[in-house]
Amino acid sequence: MSAVPAGGTGAEVLVAHWLTGAHRAQLTGVVQEALSSCLVHPVAAIHLEDVLTELHVAAARDAVWPTSAARVRLATGWGADVLPVRLSAAELAGVLALPTLPAVLRGLLGKGAAV
């Protein structure tokens, strides 16, 4: 997550979006493609870079603290590759603004729905 904006009152709320490994890989590809195109506004690029960071952190978080996500997966019946990707409103808006974002991801992220 980026630094707190000037005049900000505190940390932004991060919302967990539960995504499969395939969805995370797809999101990574779309974001990397957008960043390499150089057609993204510099501020949006910062948020998209934060999304890439969170995608890596989600996997690392699960490796270090596997029990949290495992409990959710057990309760919901989701597969072992489903992890929470925590995004701020700005990061989510940046992703949803990408015209190449697949409809499946747009639906999962736009509705706050889970797998």
N, C-alpha and C positions, 0 to 999 in steps of 0.2 A: 504494500500500500504506500502511496506517496505521502510526502510530508503534509502536515495539517496546513490548510490554506491560511493566508494572513487574515486575522480577525476571526479565525475558527474557534469554536468553543471547546473542542475536544476531538477525540478520535471518531472516525466515521463508523457506522455499523456495517459489519461484514455479514452478508447473507450466504449461507451454505447452499450450494447447488450440487446435488448428488449426481455424479456423472460416471458412466462406465469408462473403462480404459479406452475403448474405441472412441467414445465421445470426447474424452480428454485429448486423445491423439488428433482427432479431427479439428478440435478447437485450436490446438497448438499450431497445426498446419495453416489454418485460416489466418490466425493472428500473425504468424511469421510471414506469410505471403503479403499481408497488408503492410507490415512494417518494411518489408524489402521493396515494396512498390514506390515508396517515397511520396505517395499521394495522400498520406494521412497528416492531418494537422499536428504540429509539434506537441501540443498539449495532449491530444488524443493518443499520440504515440507513447507518451509517458505512461498513460493509463494502460495501454495495451502491453507495454513492457512489464508492468506490474502484474497483468493477467498471466503472462508467461512465467513470471517468478512464482506466482501462486500455484500454477499447475505443477511446478517442480516441488514446491513446499508441501503440497497436498500428499504427494507420494512419500516424501521424507517424513512428514508428520505421521503417516500410517506406519512407516517402518519403525519409528521411535516409540510411538504410542498406539499400537494396533487395537487395543481393547475398545476404545471409544467407537470407532467406525464399525468394528466387528459386532458390537451390541446392536447398533442400528440396522446393520445388514441382517442380523439374525431375526430381529423383530419384524422387519419388512419382507424378508425372503429374497432380498437382492443378492446378486452374485458377489463373489469375493473381490472382484475388480472395481466395485463401486466405491468411490471416495468423495468426500465433500470438498468442493472447490469454493473457497470463500471469497466473494467479490464485493467491493464497495459499489455504491450506486453509480459513481463515475466510471468505474471499470466496466460494469455491466452495460451502461449506456454506450461506451466505446465499442464494445463487442457487438451489441445489437445494431449499431450504426453501420457495421460492415456489410456492404451489399453482397458479398460472396458467402456470408454465413449461411450454411445449409438450413433448410426449413426445420429439420428435426432439432438441431441445436437452438434455433430461434424459439421454437416452441418450448423446449426444456428450460431455457434461460429466461425467456420472456414471461412465462407464467409462474416462474418459481417452482415449477413442477419437478418431481423426482423421476428417476428412471422407471 
